[in-house]
Every structure is written in structure tokens, then in C-alpha cells.
């Protein structure tokens, strides 16, 4: 499904904190170049989602089938599309090696989403 108009983007505080921690971890390891690269890639993924909301893959976990994710290197950027509001909400940005389904299910139950 494509769109003529860009969707508005909302990045929840948890996702913003995740992105900040990821970039900061590269800086603390002494790699400003890698920090800038991952930051740019995450920003590009957000812009891609705003223009092509269905370009992210559907989360395979059955309880999370309303979520999609953009893959940026080792990280997964989780979001939902709200077509009726022409909006995308980013919920978390997690390392793909983590048990993301458990973390997202907890977030969903805590926030009734």
C-alpha cells in the first residue's frame, strides 16, 4: 500500500531514549563516526516510514501483529501505522539480539496499546 501524502511521525519517549542510548554507546566506545552513521540510518528509516509506512516488515510474533519494524543494522525500530490519523508512532528501538517480543508485550500491557 502506498500513500500520496507523508504520514506524521510520533516518536515516543521510550524510543527516543533507546536511540539516544544507542548513539551514546558508540560515542563512549570512541567511535563518533559509527555514532553518526547509526544516527543517520535511524533518521533515514523514520523518513522512509513517513513516506512509505508499509515498507517495514510485520513483526512475526502473533501477539504483536499490529506492529511493524524497520531494521537498521543490529537494531529493530518498532512502530504502528494509524491510517485513520495519517500517523506513525515509533514505540521502541531495540537490539535485535534481545527478546523484543517480551519487552514489547510488557510495553503494550502497561500502556493499553
KELOSE-983352 format. One record per residue: residue in three letters; x, y, z of N, C-alpha, C, O in turn. Coordinates in pm, whole numbers, plus 32768, in hexadecimal, padded with zeros to 4 digits. Example, Ala and Ser with C-alpha at 12.3 -4.5 7.8 and 13.67 -1.06 7.14 Angstrom:
<recs>
Ala85277DC7830C84CE7E3E830C85287EB6830C85907EB4834E
Ser85057F1F82C485577F9682CA850A80038313853D80728324
</recs>
This chain:
<recs>
Unk80547F8C80008000800080008059807B800080B480868052
Unk804180D87FA5809081527FA0803881C87FC77FBE81BF7FCA
Unk807982367FE3802F82AD800A805A83227FB580CC83287F87
Unk7FFE83807FA1802083FB7F598060845E7FB880BB84A77F92
Unk803184628033806084C2809680B9847D80FC80A88407811B
Unk811884CA812E816B8493819981178486821880C184D98234
Unk8132841F826180F2840C82E3813C845F834A81B68472833F
Unk80F5849183AD813984D5841B817C846B8472815183F88477
Unk81E5849484B5823484388506822E84638598823D84D985B8
Unk8216840385EF82218419867E828483B386B38276833A869C
Unk82E883E386F9834C838A87358338839287CC835283FA8809
Unk830C8325880782F4832388978377833488E383E2831788AF
Unk836D8363895F83E2837C89B1843A82FF89BD84B5830989B8
Unk83FD828A89CC844C820E89D884A181F7895B851681D18966
Unk8469820F88E584B481FD886885228266885C859182488830
Unk850282E188828566834C887D85DA832C88DB864E833F88B8
Unk85BA82FD8953862282D589B286768262897C86F08260898B
Unk86338201893C867C8190890086E281C2889987568199889B
Unk86B5821B8840870E824E87D78782829D881387F4829187E5
Unk876682EC887987CF833A88BB883682DE88FB88AE82F688F0
Unk88088275893E88638216897E88B981CD8918893081B7892F
Unk887E81A888A788C98161883F893881BA880989AB81908800
Unk8916823687E5897A829387B189E482B0881B8A5B82B287FC
Unk89B982C588968A1882E189038A78826D891B8AED8283893A
Unk8A4781F3890B8A9F818089228B11817C88BC8B81815688DE
Unk8AF581A488408B6181AA87DD8BC4821888008C3D820787F0
Unk8B91828988308BEA82F888578C4282CE88CC8CBA82E988CC
Unk8C06828B89308C54826089A58CBE81F9897E8D2681EF89C0
Unk8CA581AE89148D09814D88E58D738191888E8DCE814F885C
Unk8D668213887B8DCA825E88308DB38261879B8E10827E874F
Unk8D3B8244876F8D21824186E08CB482A686B98C41828286A4
Unk8CDD832586B08C7F838D86868C4D837585F88BDA839285D8
Unk8CA4833F85A58C7E8323851B8C0C82BC85168BAC82CE84CB
Unk8C16825385668BAC81EE856C8B2E822785AA8ABF82058580
Unk8B3E827F860D8ACA82BE864C8A7D831185E68A02830B85E0
Unk8AC5835F85958A8383B0852E8A42835784C489D583758494
Unk8A8582EB84A18A4E8290843C89CA8253846B89688252841F
Unk89C5822084E5894B81DE851688DD8245852B886882298511
Unk890182BC8559889E8327856A8860834C84E387E6835984D7
Unk88B3835C847D8880837C83F78828830D83C087C183298383
Unk884F829183D68800822183A58778821A83EB871381FD83AB
Unk87768234846D86F6823484B5869C82A78486862482948473
Unk86D7831C84738689838D84408653837083B485E183928395
Unk86A4833083608677830B82DA860582A582E085A882AA828F
Unk860C8249833E85A181E5834D851F8229837584B482048343
Unk8526828B83CE84AE82D583F68474831F837E83FA831C8369
Unk84C983608330849983A782BA845D8348825383F983678213
Unk849A82D382438464826F81E783DA82438215837E823781C3
Unk83CA822C82968349820382CB82DF826F82B4826C82508298
Unk830682EE82BF82A5835982AA8274835D82198201838181FF
Unk82CA833981BC82A6833A812F826A82B58101821182B280AC
Unk829C82498139827081C2811382578171819182A9811E81B6
Unk81E6818881D481CF814C825981D280B4825A81F3807882C1
Unk81B1807581EC81AD7FE381EA82307FA481BA82357F2D819C
Unk829B7FF581B1831B7FBF818583617F6E81F283B77F1B81D3
Unk833E7F85826F83747F3382DB83337EAA82DB82C57E9982A6
Unk83767E49831583407DC1831882E17DB0838E82F07DF283F5
Unk82807D59837E82237D3A83EA826C7CEA845582BA7C908436
Unk82547D0C84D382917CC3854282567C36854381DC7C278547
Unk82AA7BCE854182787B458536822F7B1085B181E27AB085A5
Unk82447B4B862582027B1E86A0816A7B328693813E7BA3867D
Unk81197AC986A080887AD7868D80457B4186E47FE97B8486B8
Unk80737B50875F80347BB387B7805A7C43879280227CA287C8
Unk80B97C51873780E87CD5870E80D17CF0867A81187D40863D
Unk806F7CAD863F805F7CB885AE80327D41857E80357D5A8505
Unk800A7D9B85D77FE97E2485AE80657E7C85A3805C7EEF8579
Unk80D87E4785C981557E9285C681A47E6E854A819B7E008514
Unk81F37ECF851F82537EB984B282DB7EE284E882E57F218552
Unk83447EBF849F83C97EE784CB84227F078454841C7EC783EB
Unk84737F6C846984DB7F8F840A855C7F54844385767F5F84BB
Unk85AB7F1683EF86287EDA841B869B7F3783F686AF7F588381
Unk86E57F61845C87577FBB844987D07F79848B87E17F7D8505
Unk88227F3B843988967EEF846888667E8684CD88177E2F84AA
Unk88967E8E854A88707E2A85AF87F37E5185FD87CD7E0C865B
Unk87B47EBF85D887467EF7862786C07EED85DD86BA7EF28562
Unk86587EDE862C85D07ED385F785817F4A862A85797F6286A3
Unk85467F9585CD84F8800C85EF84647FE885E184327FD78572
Unk841E7FDC865083957FAC8652833280218649833E8086868F
Unk82D0800F85F0826C807985DE81E5803F85B881D97FCA8592
Unk8180809485C380F88072859780C880DF853980ED81548545
Unk807380B684DD80388112847B7FA8812B84A47F5D80CE84C1
Unk7F8381A984A67EF981D084C17EC6821984457ECD8293843A
Unk7E9081C983E67E62820083677DF6826A837A7DF482CE8332
Unk7D9C825483D87D2E82B283EC7D5F833C84197D1983A08406
Unk7DD6834384537E1083C284807E8583ED84287EC18456843F
Unk7EA5839C83C47F1883B6836D7F9783CB83C17FE2842A83AE
Unk7FAB836D84208016837B8483805D82F6849A8022828A848E
Unk80DD830184BC812F828F84E3816882AD856D8198831C8587
Unk8162824985C581998258864C820981F3865E81F4817A8650
Unk82808225867E82F181CE869F82F081B7873582E982158784
Unk82F78136875D82EC811087EA837280F2882C838D8121889A
Unk83C580A587E98446807C882384AA806987B3848580528740
Unk852B807287D6859A8050877E85F17FF387D18630801D8832
Unk85F57F7487A986367F0E87FB869F7EC187AC86967EB58732
Unk87007E8F87F487637E3787B7871B7DB7878B86D07D7C87D9
Unk87317D8E871186EF7D1886DA87117C97872186CE7C32870D
Unk87797C99877687A07C2187C087507C10884187557BA78880
Unk87067C79886886B67C7288E286337C2788C9860C7C118857
Unk85F17C018933856D7BC4892A85087C36891B84C47C5D897A
Unk85007C6C88A184AE7CE28889841A7CC9889F83D27D2488C7
Unk83EA7C4F8886835A7C36889683307C47892882C57C7C8943
Unk83837C1A898583657C2A8A1283627CBE8A3983097CEA8A81
Unk83C57D0A8A0983CB7D988A2A83547DE489EF831A7E3A8A32
Unk83307DC6897382BF7E0C8934823A7DE3897281E17E378981
Unk822C7D65899481B07D3A89D5819F7D808A5B812F7DA68A80
Unk820D7D928AA382047DD98B2381DE7E6C8B0C818B7EA28B54
Unk82197EAA8AA881F87F348A8781657F408A5F811F7F9D8A88
Unk81377EE18A0F80AC7EE389E2804C7ED48A577FE67F198A5E
Unk806A7E7B8AB2800F7E658B2380117EDB8B857FAA7EFD8BC0
Unk80857F1A8B97808F7F8C8BF1804680078BBB8015805A8C08
Unk803F80138B368006808B8AF87F8180708AB27F4A80C98A72
Unk7F4E7FF78ABE7ECF7FD38A7C7ECF7FF689E87E71803489B6
Unk7F397FCC89A17F417FE789127F3F7F6688C47F467F688849
</recs>
